[in-house]
Amino acid sequence: MSDPHERRVSSLRRDLNDVVRSPDGSFSFSKVSTYSGQILCGYLLIKHAETILQHSDALAVILCGMMLPELLKKLLIMKMGGKDGDDKH
């Protein structure tokens, strides 16, 4: 048998599973959509940086797209009564 003192190293697959799964282990659409949106906004910011930096409204939209998804999720959770283990106030 294998050595009991041998520790399992966290693999890339487990890290990727944590990215798309909620704490209860089910698939989390909100996490996937948040990360996809952030990647898309980052790509647009890099690809069209000159144009975006010239127009402050475009920069604001890109930055909001990168930061707001998690904030909106937390606000909705608070508004709906503290789902996912959050305290109800």
Residue pairs with C-beta under 8 A, 6 or more apart in sequence:
19 31
19 35
20 27
20 28
20 31
20 32
21 27
21 28
21 31
22 28
22 31
23 84
30 69
30 73
33 69
34 69
34 70
34 73
37 65
37 66
37 69
38 65
38 66
38 69
40 65
41 62
41 63
41 65
41 66
42 66
44 52
44 62
45 52
45 62
51 58
52 58
52 59
52 62
53 59
77 83
77 84
77 86
78 86
78 89
81 88
82 88
82 89
